[in-house]
């Protein structure tokens, strides 16, 4: 809630557990909302639990207006993560949170991905949904859009791609993350300009999509900050 207020998100109304209305943190939230012209309503105990779709809901909820940017309004530089057919709201929320923490430019959901404003997804972002541009688009249009603006597009594959830490992600880059169970289909892999893989020492066949995307986001951050220099950046399209 604090993240939404600090980000200037347009709130329609605030709802809180009336039995906890005197709690100092809730008093502060209500006051900040009131200063922005947002009304707060107290609800009887147990009501929030019925509408929050969570086993242990927070004692305050808000109705907010979300206006996802158009693809053409998304930032062009830096790292953009494209999530294709990701259906787990926890994974998508985690990726948005990690992308925000790593200073990525934005996240685009394509295919049959979960709604980024699904309540479970929103909770998993831990407020990052209010800080990072997130939109929904079609995959081919997304790749064409970013490539036309100078981004290098990468497909993630389990094995056989360039090692993550050899990939140049310091410039405008788009990395496509595939479905949790099946990854990216062959056509999508071919459509991207390059492929990348994350080296693994153990016997597990693949990483969780949220973990993989988080590693990629921070590898890009480390490169942009000069902490890591990819060994073959020039051969992989340094810009």
Phi, psi and omega in degrees: 000317178300318180298319179295317179294317181294329181278355180076021179298138181285112179258136179273322181194159179242140180230132181220158177292113185300332181289347180246013187298339181271358180295131187306319182292325178288323176301318181295319180295315180299320181293319178296321178293319180300321180296339178260010177081019181261126180279146178246139181237132175273135180246152178296151178307135179096341182292315181301322181298332182280333185254349188274349181055038178216147180290324178233078184290155173292156182282006179215139177229161177220150170262124186233152174265122177251133176234093181296137180293152171291157179304320181292345179264000179284148178299144183269326186274178177069204182259131171241129177262127177252120182257112185252118179063029175279120188252351182269116183298328178294318178296314181297316178298318178298318180295316178299318179297315180292320179299319177297312182298327182271003177076027177293162182278329181176174179228134177239130177257131182230171178065223183261035180292156179295153176297124180296344179258013170303136183307321180291323176295314181302316180297320182291338178286343180053037177096348182293339178299338180273350184251335190244133177297125180228133179216173179239134182207185177262143190299307183300317178299323180295312180296317179298320180299309184288322179296323180293343179253015171095006178279147173266131184257135182237138170256135177269130177228155186295315181218153174099349177270173175298142179299138183312316186278002169258352183275133179278105178245019182279337178258191179302117187221143175236123180243125182262123179255131184266179180306145184304323185265324189244350182070208180265144177286162186300323180297319178294319178300315180293328183292331179281159184284330181214167176238150177224152176225155176256117181297139181228139181266337184274191185263354179294144186280333183202167178261155170302141183301321179294320178293314181300313181296324179294318177298317180296316181300317181282332173298319177296317179299315180296323177292314182297329180272359178082009181281333180226134177243119181298137186292328181238042183301321184296319182286343181253027169087047177297136181247000000 
